[in-house]
Amino acid sequence: MITANLLSELHAILPLGRVKEGDLLGHPLGNGAQVEVYPETEEEIAAVLKFANDNGKKVNVAGGSTKRGFGGLFDSADLLLSLSNYKGIVEHTVGDMTLTVKAGTPFKELQEYLAQYNQKVSLDPAWPEFSTIGGIIASNESGPKRLGYGSARDTVIGLRMVYPDGQIIRAGGKVVKNVAGYDMNKLFIGSMGTLGVLSEVTVKLRPLPKAESLVLLSFPNENLEDVRSFVTRLLDSVMEPISLELMNPELSEALTGQKVFTLAISFEDVESSVAYQVEYVDNLRPVGSSMTVLRQNEAQAFWSKFYCIAPNGAAAGTEDVSRASLKVGVVNMDVLKVLKEGQVLNESGKLSVEAHGGLGHGLCQVHLQGEEEDILQGIKQIRGLAESSGGYAIVKHLPFSLRQKLDVWGPKPSHFFLLEGIKTKIDPNRILNNKRFVGGI
């Protein structure tokens, strides 16, 4: 009866075909809702949020649903606000290399559109076919190429968003040189949709590189000191790798067929520069290592496969129920410690661990598969290592049942009172993505 009444009330805001009953049987990843709504305009988003705020209804926000297993302590909210119908290019200024796009636009569609103009958004998220630009920005997601291109906070120059009370606001602008006042974009990037619903995103673009090569440098003796020495010398040189991503043997085997620690070193530039840097790596690499070079289409094919190794919250069924994914942040070379700890878990025989980390920015991704209790223990073990090194570990994907047993965000940061104060000011009724963010915000 409650669902029927809610459906009836929402039909006054959206047409019949864009309001439907949610998954009442529940989902292994949680974060569902009694009723799902599919707005197609910013005004409709605002109307739905105002209705929810005025009537005390909790709202979960989704784009491509790839991050359905990322945070959230409730199986179901009242409403699921899906932006899957809210997509498309708003404004593309080719000469200024800026783009404004609706938040529900899938990342792969966006890149395919820009490729016609020899341009791209310099982010490399997981599952680009499903991930939306709004979800990427809301979670501050980045990949191995963060080393060369930075994160979402370096790419976004403007945002439009809808507050929980239906008010539409704008932060930043549509030009790269936008320096007046506070940079409010950074407040919303990575806030997991707890402060407002992103409606439009303006980003600065980069030209597509003239040439791209990927060097796969393998270390058969699994001597991580050789890796450390090589990476230190490379980073101290004038070379400019776009990625410097170390893969553990299990992940390397899945992607390259070789079960050894492997460095994925990407170069993007004009052809002569790329060739020079590849040759430099060949001359610098330690004795006993082996080197494979993938050029252009082969390199792109590797990355396409790489971006699909993490659990996908949008996957149908329950294939990702026994999987977990962690984002670990440590000081640069401590990436070696994280990957070594992953090998310890692998050798225990209780978990399958695929891990990789950036030896230049210190961010690692660790994917665990196994029995529930073993997954929980593995998370605690990796988090303990990260925190002992002055870093952190957050859980980006975990079944709903396990999220009840573990704080996916870890200890509250010292600045938590600021986060809580901002949430209370903007969303006093706590309707948006309730308990989806750090500290139960």
C-alpha positions in Angstrom: 0.0 0.0 0.0 2.8 2.4 0.9 4.5 1.7 -2.5 1.2 2.1 -4.4 0.7 5.5 -2.7 4.2 6.6 -3.5 3.8 5.6 -7.1 0.6 7.6 -7.4 2.2 10.7 -5.9 5.2 10.5 -8.2 3.1 10.1 -11.3 2.1 13.8 -10.7 5.8 14.7 -11.3 6.9 12.2 -14.0 5.1 10.4 -16.8 3.9 6.8 -16.1 6.7 5.1 -18.0 9.4 6.8 -15.9 8.2 5.7 -12.5 8.2 2.0 -11.6 8.2 -0.3 -8.7 11.6 -1.1 -7.3 13.2 -4.5 -6.6 11.1 -5.6 -3.6 13.0 -8.8 -3.2 16.2 -7.0 -2.4 19.6 -7.1 -4.0 22.8 -8.7 -2.7 24.5 -5.3 -2.9 21.7 -3.3 -1.3 21.2 0.4 -2.1 17.8 -0.3 -3.8 14.5 1.4 -3.3 10.7 0.9 -3.2 10.2 3.1 -6.3 12.6 3.9 -9.1 12.3 7.2 -11.0 13.9 8.2 -14.3 14.0 12.0 -14.8 15.0 13.4 -18.2 15.5 17.1 -17.3 17.1 19.0 -14.6 13.7 20.4 -13.6 12.4 16.9 -13.1 15.4 16.0 -10.9 14.7 19.1 -8.8 10.9 18.3 -8.6 11.7 14.7 -7.4 14.1 15.9 -4.7 11.8 18.6 -3.5 9.0 16.1 -3.2 11.3 13.7 -1.2 12.5 16.5 1.0 9.1 17.8 1.8 7.7 14.3 2.5 10.6 12.8 4.4 11.5 10.3 1.8 15.0 8.8 1.5 16.7 8.9 -1.9 19.4 6.7 -3.4 21.1 8.1 -6.5 22.4 6.0 -9.3 23.9 6.4 -12.8 25.2 3.2 -14.4 25.0 1.4 -11.0 28.7 0.2 -11.2 29.2 1.5 -7.7 26.1 -0.1 -6.1 28.3 -2.0 -3.7 30.2 1.2 -2.6 28.9 2.2 0.9 25.4 2.3 2.1 23.9 0.7 5.3 20.3 0.3 4.1 19.0 -2.4 1.8 16.4 -0.1 0.4 15.4 3.6 0.4 12.1 5.1 -0.6 13.3 6.3 -4.0 16.0 5.4 -6.4 16.8 8.5 -8.5 18.3 7.1 -11.7 20.1 9.4 -14.1 20.4 6.8 -16.9 17.9 8.7 -19.0 19.6 12.1 -18.3 22.5 12.1 -20.7 23.9 14.0 -23.6 26.3 16.8 -24.6 25.2 20.3 -23.4 28.0 22.4 -24.9 31.3 21.6 -26.5 33.7 24.4 -27.3 36.3 22.7 -29.5 38.7 25.6 -29.7 38.8 26.2 -25.9 38.9 22.4 -25.3 36.0 22.5 -22.7 32.9 20.3 -22.5 29.7 20.5 -20.6 27.8 17.2 -20.3 24.8 15.8 -18.5 25.7 13.7 -15.5 24.1 10.5 -16.7 26.2 10.2 -19.8 28.2 6.9 -20.0 32.0 7.6 -20.1 32.6 5.5 -23.1 30.0 7.3 -25.1 31.5 10.6 -24.1 35.0 9.5 -25.2 33.7 8.2 -28.5 32.0 11.5 -29.2 35.2 13.5 -28.4 37.4 11.2 -30.5 35.7 12.8 -33.6 37.5 16.0 -32.6 40.8 14.4 -31.6 40.0 15.2 -27.9 39.4 13.3 -24.7 38.6 13.6 -21.0 41.8 12.6 -19.2 40.3 10.2 -16.8 40.4 6.4 -16.9 37.7 4.9 -14.7 36.7 1.2 -14.4 33.9 -0.1 -16.5 33.8 2.9 -18.9 30.9 1.4 -20.9 28.7 1.6 -17.8 30.2 4.3 -15.6 28.6 7.7 -16.0 30.5 11.0 -15.8 28.4 12.0 -12.8 29.2 8.8 -10.9 32.9 9.1 -11.7 33.0 12.7 -10.3 30.8 11.9 -7.3 33.2 9.1 -6.2 36.4 10.9 -7.4 37.4 7.8 -9.4 40.6 7.6 -11.3 42.8 4.9 -12.8 46.5 4.2 -13.5 46.9 7.3 -15.8 46.2 9.6 -12.8 50.1 9.8 -12.7 50.2 11.8 -15.9 46.8 13.4 -16.0 45.7 13.9 -12.4 42.3 13.1 -10.9 38.7 14.4 -11.3 39.6 17.4 -9.1 42.2 18.4 -11.7 39.8 17.9 -14.7 36.5 19.4 -13.5 36.2 23.2 -13.9 32.4 23.6 -13.3 29.4 21.8 -11.9 25.7 22.2 -11.8 23.9 20.4 -9.0 20.5 20.1 -7.4 20.3 20.4 -3.7 18.0 18.2 -1.6 15.4 21.0 -1.4 15.2 21.2 -5.2 17.4 24.3 -5.5 19.7 24.3 -8.5 23.2 25.8 -8.0 26.4 26.2 -9.9 30.0 25.9 -8.9 33.0 27.0 -11.0 32.4 28.0 -14.6 32.9 27.0 -18.2 36.4 28.3 -18.8 39.7 26.9 -17.7 41.0 30.2 -16.1 38.3 30.5 -13.5 40.1 31.7 -10.3 37.6 34.0 -8.5 36.5 32.9 -5.0 36.5 29.5 -3.4 36.9 26.4 -5.6 33.5 24.9 -4.6 33.8 22.1 -7.1 36.1 20.2 -4.8 33.4 20.2 -2.1 31.2 18.0 -4.2 33.8 15.9 -6.0 34.1 12.6 -4.0 31.1 13.4 -1.7 29.3 10.3 -2.9 26.1 12.2 -3.8 25.4 13.1 -0.2 25.3 16.8 -0.7 23.4 17.1 -4.0 22.7 15.4 -7.3 25.1 16.4 -10.0 23.2 17.5 -13.1 25.9 18.9 -15.4 29.7 18.6 -15.4 32.1 20.9 -17.2 35.6 19.5 -17.8 38.7 20.7 -19.6 39.9 18.4 -22.4 43.1 17.1 -23.7 44.1 16.3 -27.3 44.4 12.7 -28.3 48.1 11.7 -28.3 49.8 11.3 -31.7 51.3 8.0 -30.4 50.9 5.7 -27.5 53.1 2.8 -26.3 52.7 0.6 -23.3 55.8 -1.1 -21.8 55.2 -4.2 -19.8 58.3 -4.8 -17.7 58.2 -8.1 -15.9 60.4 -9.2 -13.0 60.6 -13.0 -13.0 62.6 -13.3 -9.8 59.8 -11.4 -7.9 62.5 -9.2 -6.3 60.6 -6.0 -5.3 63.9 -4.3 -4.5 64.7 -4.4 -8.2 61.3 -2.8 -8.9 62.0 -0.1 -6.2 65.4 0.7 -7.6 64.2 0.9 -11.2 61.2 3.1 -10.4 63.2 5.5 -8.3 65.7 6.0 -11.2 62.9 6.4 -13.7 61.0 9.0 -11.6 64.2 10.9 -11.0 64.8 11.1 -14.7 63.2 13.6 -17.2 61.0 10.9 -18.6 57.2 11.5 -18.3 55.3 8.2 -18.0 51.5 8.6 -18.0 51.2 5.4 -15.9 53.6 3.5 -13.7 51.3 0.7 -12.4 52.7 -2.4 -10.7 50.5 -5.5 -11.0 50.8 -8.5 -8.7 51.5 -11.9 -10.3 47.8 -13.0 -10.2 46.6 -9.9 -12.1 49.6 -10.0 -14.4 48.7 -13.6 -15.3 45.1 -12.7 -16.1 46.1 -9.8 -18.3 49.4 -10.9 -19.9 49.7 -14.6 -19.3 52.8 -14.2 -17.1 52.5 -14.9 -13.4 55.1 -12.4 -12.2 55.2 -8.8 -10.9 54.8 -6.6 -13.9 55.1 -2.8 -14.4 52.7 -1.2 -16.9 54.5 1.9 -18.1 52.5 4.1 -20.5 53.8 6.8 -22.7 51.7 9.2 -24.7 53.1 12.0 -26.9 54.4 12.6 -30.4 55.9 9.5 -32.0 59.5 10.5 -31.6 59.1 11.3 -27.9 57.4 8.0 -27.2 60.0 6.0 -29.0 62.8 7.8 -27.1 61.2 7.1 -23.7 60.6 3.4 -24.6 64.3 3.1 -25.6 65.3 4.8 -22.3 63.3 2.3 -20.3 65.0 -0.6 -22.2 68.4 0.8 -21.4 67.5 1.4 -17.7 65.7 -1.8 -16.9 67.5 -4.2 -14.5 69.3 -7.4 -15.6 66.9 -10.4 -15.6 63.8 -8.4 -16.3 61.9 -8.9 -19.6 60.2 -6.2 -21.6 57.2 -6.2 -24.0 56.1 -3.2 -25.9 52.4 -2.7 -27.0 51.8 0.1 -29.5 48.7 2.1 -30.2 45.8 -0.4 -30.8 47.5 -3.1 -28.7 48.0 -0.7 -25.8 44.4 0.4 -26.0 43.2 -3.2 -26.0 45.2 -3.9 -22.9 43.7 -1.0 -21.0 40.2 -1.9 -22.1 40.7 -5.3 -20.5 42.4 -3.8 -17.5 39.4 -1.5 -16.8 37.1 -4.4 -16.5 38.9 -6.4 -13.7 37.2 -4.7 -10.8 33.8 -5.9 -9.5 30.9 -4.3 -11.4 27.9 -3.3 -9.2 25.8 -3.2 -12.3 26.3 -6.9 -13.1 23.2 -8.9 -13.2 22.7 -11.7 -10.7 25.0 -12.5 -7.8 28.4 -13.2 -9.5 30.1 -10.4 -7.6 28.6 -11.3 -4.2 31.8 -13.1 -3.0 34.1 -10.3 -4.1 35.4 -7.1 -2.5 37.4 -4.2 -3.8 39.6 -1.8 -1.8 41.1 1.5 -2.6 44.4 1.9 -0.6 46.3 5.1 -0.3 49.9 5.1 0.9 53.1 7.0 0.3 54.4 6.2 -3.1 56.9 3.3 -2.6 54.7 1.8 0.1 52.7 0.4 -2.8 55.3 -2.4 -2.7 54.2 -3.3 0.8 50.5 -3.4 -0.1 51.1 -5.7 -3.1 53.4 -7.9 -1.0 50.7 -8.2 1.7 48.3 -9.2 -1.1 50.7 -12.0 -2.0 50.7 -13.2 1.7 46.9 -13.4 1.4 47.1 -15.3 -1.8 49.6 -17.8 -0.4 47.3 -18.5 2.5 45.1 -20.3 0.1 41.9 -18.8 1.4 41.6 -15.8 -0.9 42.3 -15.0 -4.5 43.8 -11.5 -4.7 44.4 -9.4 -7.8 46.1 -6.1 -7.0 47.8 -3.1 -8.7 49.2 0.2 -7.5 50.6 3.4 -8.9 54.3 3.9 -8.1 54.1 7.6 -8.5 50.8 8.5 -6.8 50.5 5.8 -4.1 47.0 4.6 -4.9 46.3 0.9 -5.0 43.3 -1.2 -5.9 43.0 -4.6 -4.2 40.3 -7.1 -5.4 39.5 -10.0 -3.1 37.5 -13.1 -3.8 36.7 -15.9 -1.4 34.5 -16.9 1.5 32.8 -14.1 3.5 34.8 -14.4 6.7 38.0 -14.7 4.8 37.2 -11.5 2.8 36.5 -9.6 6.1 39.8 -10.8 7.6 41.6 -9.9 4.4 40.2 -6.4 4.4 41.2 -5.9 8.1 44.7 -7.2 7.3 45.3 -4.8 4.4 43.7 -1.9 6.2 46.0 -2.5 9.2 49.1 -2.4 7.0 47.9 0.8 5.3 47.2 2.6 8.5 50.5 1.5 10.1 52.2 3.2 7.1 50.2 6.4 7.6 47.8 5.6 4.8 44.2 4.5 4.5 42.0 1.7 3.0 38.4 2.2 2.0 36.2 -0.6 0.6 34.7 0.3 -2.8 32.7 -2.9 -3.3 31.3 -5.2 -0.7 28.0 -7.2 -0.5 25.3 -5.6 1.6 25.4 -8.3 4.3 29.2 -7.7 4.9 28.8 -4.0 5.0 26.9 -4.5 8.2 29.9 -6.0 9.8 32.7 -3.6 8.8 33.0 0.2 8.4 33.9 0.5 4.8 35.4 4.0 5.3 37.6 3.1 8.3 38.2 5.5 11.2 36.7 9.0 11.1 39.2 11.6 9.9 40.2 14.5 12.2 38.2 16.9 10.0 35.0 14.9 10.2 33.2 17.6 12.2 33.5 19.8 9.1 32.0 17.2 6.8 29.2 16.6 9.2 28.5 20.3 9.6 28.4 20.8 5.8 26.0 17.8 5.5 23.7 19.2 8.2 23.6 22.6 6.5 22.9 21.4 3.0 20.8 18.3 3.7 19.3 18.7 7.2 16.7 16.0 6.6 19.5 13.6 5.4 17.5 12.4 2.4 20.4 11.9 0.0 22.4 8.7 -0.1 21.8 8.3 3.7 24.8 6.7 5.5 26.6 6.2 2.2 29.7 8.3 3.1 32.4 8.5 5.7 31.3 8.4 9.3 27.8 7.4 8.4 26.9 10.7 6.7 
